Amino acid sequence: MEPISSIISVLFLSIIISLFVVLVSANHNKSRAKTKDQKRPPGPRGFPFIGSIHHLFTSQPHAALRDLALKHGPVMYLRLGQVDTVVVSSTAAAQAVLRDSDVAFASRPRLIGGEIICYGGLDIALAPYGAYWRALRKLATLELLSPHKVKQLAPVRDAETLSLIGDLRAAAAAAAAAGAGEPVNLGGTVISCANSIIAMATFGDRFDAESKEEFLSAMAVVVTNGSGLCVSDLFPSLWFVDVATGMRRRLQRAHAQLDVVTDRIIADCNARRQERKKLKNVEGEDGMDGEDLLSVMLRIRDEGEYDKIPIGTTNIKAMIIDLFLGGTETTSSISEWVMSELVRNPEVMAKAQAEVREVFNKKNTCDHESLLDHLHYMRMVIKETMRLYPPLPLLLPRLCRETCHIGGFKLAKGTRVIVNSWAMARSREYWEDAEVFRPERFEKSTVDYKGTQFEYMPFGSGRRMCPGMTFGMVTLEIIVARLLYYFDWSLPIGMRPEDLDMDMTVGAATRRANQLRLVATPCAETMKI
């Protein structure tokens, strides 16, 4: 969905053509004013009809909400269009929402993008809390993204990251031929690698060039149009605006294209599985360890392991969308931020690079993933990067399932709750020199990725935290490690570290506004691959 800032014009147009809605809304607000609970959280004054949405007309909504919270408090109420919303910006309030009252806030609001793209919210990320979501969570944690399965997929990550190195070497040679100091598009190359890793892990070798082009072009439409909020997400009565602007049509067209491609791949996968079953009966082989994620889901579908909550083909297709959105956008964006901060801090780059090369050379093995546990400083660099640039700065919105109290304030049933993890990760209350990139802060710290310390939640916390954390982290680490091992990196000639563009845009993940371009110099000692 389009960023909030891009829909301001249609909002005012909608107001003009929907005066009757304004009148109804005004009367409703008067009624609410007479009966509202005095313990409702404080917040900025809003305008009729649009409420406080004007505060979010910015490319940095997380920063705007942080600034508002500094004025109104860590539990803050905003009327965003026609939707009651509470923003949480302190560790105490986050703990109350994500741990103490986790069940009460374990559901998701209905968002039009999820309804269209994810088959009515049948995916893990946006499914409402209940028996169906619990079944999907079990499937994800025990079968698809378990530590055992993540380890089995190591050959995929190995092959695709080595392919990344080959692509960068070719790009570096072409850039060098064009002129000394010419940069390569590191950002675009890393995105391609992340896509290939999740594609091979999910589909195996069934993801041919034609299917890849069709699928990824449709996913690009989803990311572009599905990364923010539609008008109807904030103004349910103005659902027709998304029709008039073509938003629904674009999403529906992308959904139809994804549906065709996944149906074709699933049919091919079913055919191959039948052939394997025949071979198994003849040769007595089980052959299950080499299953890609789609094969795992189809096997579970056919064996009916979740008989109380049937898992059908449509459910599988919804989960595939989640795997791509969660497995490509976040990994590639964080990789870019890591490399951005490293070239801005040459001393940190030198230390991280020295560690990687010492460990990889000393062990004398091409199985680099098995050595990641020895890269302590590199992991601190990644941790610090994810503190400053969390992949989802506002996490995914939660829906209050029952009236409850947070921080001494009353939250009514149906209220949307936004947790501003970015604000806490950059708060001077919890971090010394909070805006400074300093990996050493994690040297003796017990802070981890598991969401138990609420000042640091790159993967969320509680029941709805990201189930793909293990897969995502090992993919991110092997990408960064190999970038540091095989290349020396520098800024284009004439550019100083402080001149590097660090503007961000918030969508499916916190991305750089402009893809990172750096000068890549192959390291002669390590380039023998």
C-alpha positions as CSV (number, residue, x, y, z in Angstrom):
1,M,0.0,0.0,0.0
2,E,1.2,3.5,-0.7
3,P,3.0,5.4,2.2
4,I,0.7,7.5,4.2
5,S,2.3,10.7,2.9
6,S,1.3,9.8,-0.7
7,I,-2.4,9.6,0.1
8,I,-3.0,13.0,1.5
9,S,-4.4,14.4,-1.7
10,V,-7.0,11.6,-2.0
11,L,-8.0,12.1,1.6
12,F,-9.0,15.7,1.1
13,L,-10.7,14.8,-2.1
14,S,-12.6,12.2,-0.2
15,I,-13.6,14.7,2.4
16,I,-15.1,16.9,-0.2
17,I,-17.1,14.1,-1.9
18,S,-18.1,12.5,1.4
19,L,-19.6,15.4,3.5
20,F,-22.2,13.0,4.8
21,V,-19.6,10.9,6.4
22,V,-18.1,14.0,8.1
23,L,-21.4,14.9,9.6
24,V,-22.0,11.3,10.8
25,S,-18.4,11.3,12.2
26,A,-18.9,14.6,13.9
27,N,-22.1,13.5,15.7
28,H,-20.4,10.3,16.7
29,N,-17.4,12.2,18.1
30,K,-19.8,14.4,20.2
31,S,-21.4,11.3,21.6
32,R,-18.0,9.8,22.4
33,A,-16.9,13.0,24.1
34,K,-19.8,12.8,26.5
35,T,-19.2,9.2,27.5
36,K,-15.4,8.8,27.1
37,D,-13.4,7.3,29.9
38,Q,-11.3,10.0,31.6
39,K,-8.5,7.4,31.9
40,R,-8.0,7.2,28.2
41,P,-4.3,7.8,27.3
42,P,-3.3,11.4,26.5
43,G,-2.5,12.4,23.0
44,P,-2.4,15.3,20.5
45,R,-5.5,17.2,19.5
46,G,-7.0,15.9,16.3
47,F,-9.1,17.5,13.5
48,P,-12.6,16.4,12.6
49,F,-12.7,13.3,10.5
50,I,-9.0,12.9,9.9
51,G,-8.1,12.9,13.6
52,S,-4.3,13.0,14.2
53,I,-3.3,11.4,10.9
54,H,-1.6,14.6,9.8
55,H,1.2,13.9,12.2
56,L,2.2,10.9,10.1
57,F,2.5,12.8,6.8
58,T,6.3,12.0,6.8
59,S,8.7,9.4,5.5
60,Q,9.7,8.8,9.1
61,P,6.5,7.9,11.0
62,H,8.4,6.1,13.8
63,A,10.4,9.3,14.5
64,A,7.3,11.5,14.4
65,L,5.5,9.2,16.9
66,R,8.6,9.2,19.1
67,D,8.6,13.0,19.2
68,L,4.9,13.1,20.0
69,A,5.4,10.5,22.8
70,L,8.1,12.7,24.4
71,K,5.4,15.4,24.7
72,H,2.3,13.3,25.6
73,G,3.8,10.2,27.3
74,P,4.9,6.6,26.5
75,V,1.2,5.4,26.3
76,M,-0.3,7.8,23.8
77,Y,-3.7,7.9,22.1
78,L,-4.3,9.0,18.5
79,R,-7.4,8.9,16.5
80,L,-6.0,7.9,13.1
81,G,-8.9,8.6,10.7
82,Q,-11.7,6.5,12.0
83,V,-9.5,4.1,14.0
84,D,-8.6,4.4,17.7
85,T,-4.9,3.8,18.1
86,V,-2.5,3.7,21.1
87,V,1.2,4.0,20.6
88,V,3.5,2.4,23.2
89,S,7.1,3.9,23.5
90,S,8.5,2.7,26.8
91,T,9.9,-0.6,28.0
92,A,7.4,-0.8,30.9
93,A,4.4,-0.2,28.6
94,A,5.8,-2.6,26.0
95,Q,6.2,-5.3,28.7
96,A,2.6,-4.8,29.7
97,V,1.4,-5.3,26.1
98,L,3.8,-7.9,24.9
99,R,4.2,-10.0,28.0
100,D,1.9,-9.3,31.0
101,S,-1.2,-9.0,28.8
102,D,0.1,-10.8,25.7
103,V,-3.1,-12.8,25.1
104,A,-5.2,-9.7,25.2
105,F,-3.1,-8.1,22.4
106,A,-2.2,-11.2,20.4
107,S,-4.5,-10.5,17.5
108,R,-4.1,-8.4,14.4
109,P,-6.4,-5.8,12.9
110,R,-7.9,-6.5,9.5
111,L,-5.7,-4.8,6.8
112,I,-6.8,-4.7,3.2
113,G,-3.4,-5.7,1.9
114,G,-3.5,-8.9,3.9
115,E,-7.0,-9.6,2.9
116,I,-6.2,-9.4,-0.8
117,I,-2.7,-10.8,-1.0
118,C,-2.8,-13.3,1.8
119,Y,-6.1,-15.0,1.0
120,G,-8.2,-13.2,3.6
121,G,-5.4,-13.2,6.3
122,L,-4.6,-16.9,6.2
123,D,-0.9,-16.2,6.7
124,I,1.0,-16.4,10.0
125,A,1.8,-12.7,10.3
126,L,-1.7,-11.3,9.9
127,A,-4.0,-14.1,10.9
128,P,-6.3,-13.3,13.9
129,Y,-5.4,-14.9,17.2
130,G,-7.1,-18.3,17.7
131,A,-6.8,-22.0,17.0
132,Y,-5.9,-21.5,13.3
133,W,-3.0,-19.1,14.1
134,R,-1.7,-21.4,16.8
135,A,-1.7,-24.3,14.3
136,L,0.3,-22.2,11.8
137,R,2.7,-21.1,14.5
138,K,3.3,-24.8,15.5
139,L,3.8,-25.7,11.8
140,A,6.3,-22.8,11.4
141,T,8.3,-23.4,14.6
142,L,8.4,-27.3,14.5
143,E,8.6,-28.0,10.8
144,L,9.4,-25.1,8.5
145,L,11.8,-22.9,10.6
146,S,13.0,-25.1,13.3
147,P,16.8,-25.1,14.1
148,H,17.0,-28.6,12.5
149,K,15.4,-27.5,9.3
150,V,17.4,-24.3,9.2
151,K,20.6,-26.4,9.4
152,Q,19.4,-28.6,6.6
153,L,19.0,-25.6,4.3
154,A,22.7,-24.6,4.8
155,P,23.7,-25.9,1.3
156,V,21.2,-23.4,-0.2
157,R,22.6,-20.5,1.7
158,D,26.2,-21.6,0.8
159,A,25.5,-21.9,-2.9
160,E,23.5,-18.6,-3.2
161,T,26.0,-16.5,-1.2
162,L,28.9,-17.9,-3.3
163,S,26.8,-16.9,-6.4
164,L,26.5,-13.4,-4.8
165,I,30.3,-13.2,-4.5
166,G,30.6,-14.3,-8.2
167,D,28.1,-11.6,-9.3
168,L,29.9,-9.0,-7.3
169,R,33.3,-10.0,-8.7
170,A,31.9,-9.6,-12.2
171,A,30.4,-6.3,-11.4
172,A,33.6,-5.1,-9.8
173,A,35.6,-6.1,-12.9
174,A,33.1,-4.2,-15.1
175,A,33.2,-1.2,-12.8
176,A,37.0,-1.2,-12.8
177,A,37.0,-1.3,-16.6
178,A,34.7,1.7,-16.7
179,G,37.1,3.7,-14.5
180,A,39.0,3.7,-11.3
181,G,36.8,4.0,-8.2
182,E,33.5,3.2,-10.0
183,P,31.0,1.6,-7.5
184,V,28.9,-1.5,-7.8
185,N,25.2,-1.7,-6.8
186,L,25.7,-3.7,-3.6
187,G,22.1,-3.1,-2.5
188,G,20.5,-4.5,-5.6
189,T,22.9,-7.5,-5.6
190,V,22.1,-8.4,-2.0
191,I,18.3,-8.1,-2.7
192,S,18.8,-10.6,-5.5
193,C,20.7,-13.0,-3.3
194,A,18.1,-12.8,-0.5
195,N,15.4,-13.6,-3.1
196,S,17.3,-16.5,-4.4
197,I,18.0,-18.0,-1.0
198,I,14.3,-17.9,0.1
199,A,13.2,-19.1,-3.4
200,M,15.5,-22.2,-3.3
201,A,14.6,-22.9,0.3
202,T,10.9,-22.7,-0.4
203,F,10.6,-24.2,-4.0
204,G,13.9,-26.0,-4.6
205,D,14.9,-26.2,-8.3
206,R,11.3,-25.9,-9.5
207,F,11.7,-22.1,-9.4
208,D,12.8,-21.8,-13.1
209,A,13.6,-18.5,-14.8
210,E,10.1,-17.9,-16.1
211,S,8.4,-18.6,-12.7
212,K,11.0,-16.5,-10.9
213,E,10.5,-13.4,-13.1
214,E,6.7,-13.7,-12.8
215,F,6.7,-14.3,-9.1
216,L,9.2,-11.6,-8.1
217,S,7.6,-9.0,-10.3
218,A,4.3,-9.6,-8.6
219,M,6.0,-9.5,-5.2
220,A,7.6,-6.1,-6.1
221,V,4.1,-4.8,-6.7
222,V,3.1,-6.2,-3.3
223,V,6.0,-4.5,-1.5
224,T,5.5,-1.2,-3.3
225,N,1.7,-1.0,-2.8
226,G,1.4,-3.2,0.3
227,S,4.0,-1.6,2.6
228,G,1.8,1.0,4.2
229,L,-1.8,1.6,4.9
230,C,-4.6,1.9,2.4
231,V,-7.2,4.6,2.8
232,S,-9.7,2.0,3.8
233,D,-7.4,0.8,6.6
234,L,-7.9,4.1,8.4
235,F,-11.2,5.2,6.9
236,P,-13.4,2.0,6.6
237,S,-16.3,4.1,5.3
238,L,-14.1,5.4,2.4
239,W,-13.4,1.9,1.0
240,F,-14.3,3.2,-2.5
241,V,-11.2,5.5,-2.5
242,D,-8.9,2.5,-2.8
243,V,-11.0,1.4,-5.8
244,A,-11.0,4.8,-7.4
245,T,-7.2,5.2,-7.0
246,G,-6.5,1.7,-8.5
247,M,-5.0,0.4,-5.2
248,R,-7.3,-2.6,-5.0
249,R,-6.9,-3.4,-8.7
250,R,-3.1,-3.4,-8.5
251,L,-3.1,-5.6,-5.4
252,Q,-5.7,-8.0,-7.0
253,R,-3.7,-8.2,-10.2
254,A,-0.5,-9.0,-8.2
255,H,-2.4,-11.6,-6.2
256,A,-3.7,-13.3,-9.3
257,Q,-0.2,-13.5,-10.8
258,L,1.2,-14.9,-7.6
259,D,-1.7,-17.4,-7.5
260,V,-1.0,-18.7,-11.1
261,V,2.8,-19.1,-10.4
262,T,2.3,-20.9,-7.1
263,D,-0.4,-23.2,-8.5
264,R,2.0,-24.2,-11.3
265,I,4.9,-24.8,-8.9
266,I,2.7,-26.8,-6.5
267,A,1.4,-29.0,-9.3
268,D,5.0,-29.7,-10.3
269,C,6.0,-30.4,-6.7
270,N,3.0,-32.8,-6.3
271,A,4.1,-34.7,-9.4
272,R,7.6,-35.1,-8.2
273,R,6.5,-36.1,-4.7
274,Q,4.4,-38.9,-6.3
275,E,7.5,-40.1,-8.2
276,R,9.5,-40.1,-5.0
277,K,6.9,-42.1,-3.2
278,K,7.1,-44.7,-6.0
279,L,10.9,-44.9,-5.6
280,K,10.5,-45.1,-1.9
281,N,8.2,-48.1,-2.1
282,V,10.6,-49.8,-4.5
283,E,14.0,-48.9,-2.9
284,G,12.9,-48.4,0.8
285,E,14.2,-44.9,1.0
286,D,12.6,-42.2,3.1
287,G,14.3,-39.1,1.5
288,M,12.6,-36.6,3.8
289,D,15.7,-34.8,5.0
290,G,16.2,-33.1,1.7
291,E,12.7,-31.6,1.5
292,D,12.3,-28.0,0.6
293,L,9.7,-26.0,2.5
294,L,7.0,-26.4,0.0
295,S,7.4,-30.2,0.1
296,V,7.2,-30.1,3.9
297,M,3.9,-28.2,3.7
298,L,2.4,-30.4,1.1
299,R,3.4,-33.5,3.0
300,I,1.7,-32.2,6.2
301,R,-1.4,-31.3,4.1
302,D,-1.6,-34.8,2.7
303,E,-0.9,-36.6,5.9
304,G,-3.5,-34.5,7.8
305,E,-1.2,-33.9,10.8
306,Y,-3.3,-30.9,11.8
307,D,-6.7,-32.6,11.5
308,K,-8.5,-30.1,13.9
309,I,-7.3,-27.2,11.7
310,P,-7.0,-28.5,8.1
311,I,-4.1,-27.1,6.2
312,G,-5.0,-26.8,2.5
313,T,-3.4,-25.6,-0.6
314,T,-4.8,-22.0,-0.1
315,N,-3.3,-21.9,3.4
316,I,0.1,-23.0,2.0
317,K,0.0,-20.3,-0.6
318,A,-0.6,-17.7,2.1
319,M,2.4,-19.0,4.1
320,I,4.6,-18.8,1.0
321,I,3.8,-15.1,0.7
322,D,4.9,-14.6,4.3
323,L,8.1,-16.5,3.7
324,F,9.1,-14.2,0.9
325,L,8.1,-11.0,2.5
326,G,9.8,-11.9,5.8
327,G,12.8,-13.7,4.3
328,T,13.9,-11.2,1.7
329,E,13.0,-7.6,2.6
330,T,14.4,-7.7,6.2
331,T,17.6,-9.7,5.4
332,S,18.6,-7.6,2.4
333,S,17.8,-4.3,4.1
334,I,19.8,-5.1,7.2
335,S,22.7,-6.2,5.1
336,E,22.7,-2.8,3.4
337,W,22.6,-1.0,6.7
338,V,25.5,-3.1,8.1
339,M,27.7,-2.3,5.1
340,S,26.6,1.4,5.3
341,E,27.7,1.8,8.9
342,L,30.9,-0.1,8.3
343,V,32.1,2.2,5.5
344,R,31.2,5.2,7.6
345,N,33.3,3.7,10.4
346,P,36.5,2.4,8.9
347,E,38.0,1.3,12.2
348,V,35.0,-0.9,12.8
349,M,35.2,-2.2,9.3
350,A,38.9,-3.1,9.7
351,K,38.3,-4.9,13.0
352,A,35.3,-6.9,11.7
353,Q,37.1,-7.8,8.5
354,A,40.3,-8.9,10.3
355,E,38.2,-11.2,12.5
356,V,36.4,-12.8,9.6
357,R,39.5,-13.4,7.6
358,E,41.5,-14.8,10.6
359,V,38.7,-17.2,11.5
360,F,38.0,-18.4,7.9
361,N,41.7,-18.7,7.0
362,K,42.7,-20.4,10.2
363,K,40.1,-23.1,9.9
364,N,40.9,-23.7,6.2
365,T,37.4,-24.8,5.3
366,C,34.9,-23.7,2.7
367,D,32.1,-24.5,5.2
368,H,32.0,-20.9,6.4
369,E,28.6,-21.2,8.0
370,S,29.9,-23.7,10.6
371,L,32.4,-20.9,11.7
372,L,29.9,-18.2,12.3
373,D,29.9,-18.8,16.1
374,H,33.5,-17.7,16.2
375,L,32.7,-14.2,14.7
376,H,31.9,-12.5,17.9
377,Y,32.8,-8.9,16.8
378,M,30.9,-9.2,13.5
379,R,27.8,-10.3,15.5
380,M,28.1,-7.2,17.7
381,V,28.2,-5.1,14.5
382,I,25.0,-6.8,13.3
383,K,23.4,-6.3,16.7
384,E,24.2,-2.7,16.8
385,T,23.0,-2.1,13.3
386,M,19.7,-3.8,14.1
387,R,19.4,-1.5,17.2
388,L,19.7,1.6,15.0
389,Y,17.7,0.2,12.1
390,P,15.2,-2.3,13.3
391,P,13.6,-4.0,10.3
392,L,10.1,-3.2,11.6
393,P,10.4,0.0,13.6
394,L,6.7,0.0,14.6
395,L,6.4,-3.8,14.6
396,L,3.2,-5.1,13.2
397,P,0.0,-3.6,14.7
398,R,-1.9,-5.5,17.4
399,L,-5.6,-5.5,18.2
400,C,-6.9,-5.2,21.7
401,R,-9.2,-8.2,22.1
402,E,-10.7,-7.1,25.5
403,T,-10.8,-3.8,27.5
404,C,-7.7,-3.7,29.7
405,H,-5.4,-1.2,31.4
406,I,-1.8,-0.3,30.3
407,G,0.3,2.1,32.3
408,G,-2.7,3.3,34.3
409,F,-4.8,4.0,31.2
410,K,-7.8,2.2,29.8
411,L,-7.6,0.7,26.4
412,A,-11.0,-0.2,24.9
413,K,-11.7,-3.4,23.1
414,G,-11.0,-3.0,19.4
415,T,-8.2,-0.4,19.9
416,R,-5.1,-0.9,17.6
417,V,-1.8,-0.9,19.5
418,I,1.5,0.1,17.9
419,V,4.8,-0.6,19.6
420,N,7.5,1.8,18.6
421,S,10.5,-0.4,19.0
422,W,12.7,2.1,17.1
423,A,12.0,4.8,19.8
424,M,13.1,2.4,22.6
425,A,16.2,1.2,20.7
426,R,17.3,4.8,20.3
427,S,16.2,6.1,23.7
428,R,18.9,7.8,25.9
429,E,16.9,6.4,28.9
430,Y,18.1,2.9,28.0
431,W,21.2,3.4,25.9
432,E,24.4,5.4,26.4
433,D,25.2,7.5,23.4
434,A,22.0,6.1,21.9
435,E,22.4,7.7,18.4
436,V,26.1,6.6,18.1
437,F,27.1,3.4,16.2
438,R,29.2,1.5,18.7
439,P,29.2,-2.3,18.5
440,E,31.4,-2.6,21.6
441,R,28.3,-1.8,23.7
442,F,27.2,-5.4,23.2
443,E,30.5,-6.9,24.3
444,K,29.4,-7.7,27.8
445,S,25.7,-7.2,27.3
446,T,23.1,-9.9,27.9
447,V,20.7,-8.3,25.4
448,D,19.7,-10.7,22.6
449,Y,17.3,-11.2,19.8
450,K,14.6,-13.1,21.8
451,G,12.5,-10.2,22.7
452,T,12.9,-10.5,26.5
453,Q,14.5,-7.1,26.8
454,F,12.0,-4.6,25.5
455,E,14.5,-1.9,24.7
456,Y,15.8,-4.2,21.9
457,M,13.2,-6.1,19.9
458,P,14.3,-6.4,16.2
459,F,12.1,-9.5,15.8
460,G,9.3,-8.4,18.1
461,S,8.3,-10.1,21.4
462,G,5.7,-12.4,22.8
463,R,3.4,-14.8,21.0
464,R,3.5,-12.8,17.8
465,M,7.3,-12.4,17.5
466,C,8.8,-13.4,14.2
467,P,9.1,-17.2,13.9
468,G,11.8,-16.9,11.2
469,M,14.4,-15.4,13.5
470,T,16.8,-18.3,13.3
471,F,16.7,-18.6,9.6
472,G,16.9,-14.8,9.1
473,M,19.9,-14.4,11.4
474,V,22.0,-17.2,9.9
475,T,21.3,-15.9,6.4
476,L,22.2,-12.4,7.4
477,E,25.4,-13.5,9.1
478,I,26.7,-15.6,6.2
479,I,26.0,-12.8,3.7
480,V,27.8,-10.2,5.8
481,A,30.7,-12.5,6.6
482,R,31.3,-13.4,3.0
483,L,31.1,-9.8,1.8
484,L,33.8,-8.9,4.4
485,Y,35.9,-12.0,3.6
486,Y,36.1,-11.7,-0.2
487,F,36.2,-8.0,-0.8
488,D,37.7,-4.7,0.5
489,W,35.0,-2.0,0.5
490,S,35.3,1.7,0.1
491,L,33.3,4.8,-0.8
492,P,33.4,6.2,-4.3
493,I,36.4,8.5,-4.9
494,G,35.9,11.9,-3.4
495,M,33.1,10.9,-1.0
496,R,33.8,11.2,2.7
497,P,32.1,8.9,5.3
498,E,30.0,11.7,6.6
499,D,28.7,12.4,3.1
500,L,27.1,8.9,2.6
501,D,23.4,9.2,2.2
502,M,21.7,7.4,5.1
503,D,18.1,8.4,4.4
504,M,15.6,5.7,5.1
505,T,12.2,4.7,3.9
506,V,9.7,2.7,5.9
507,G,7.7,0.0,4.1
508,A,7.8,-3.8,4.3
509,A,11.1,-3.1,6.1
510,T,13.3,-0.1,7.1
511,R,15.2,0.3,3.8
512,R,17.8,2.7,2.6
513,A,16.0,5.3,0.5
514,N,18.7,4.8,-2.2
515,Q,20.4,1.5,-2.8
516,L,24.0,1.3,-1.5
517,R,26.7,1.7,-4.0
518,L,30.3,1.0,-2.9
519,V,33.7,0.3,-4.6
520,A,34.4,-3.4,-4.3
521,T,38.0,-4.5,-4.5
522,P,38.4,-8.3,-4.6
523,C,40.9,-9.6,-2.0
524,A,43.4,-11.7,-3.9
525,E,44.1,-14.0,-1.0
526,T,40.5,-15.0,-0.4
527,M,39.0,-14.8,-3.9
528,K,39.8,-18.5,-4.8
529,I,36.2,-19.8,-4.9
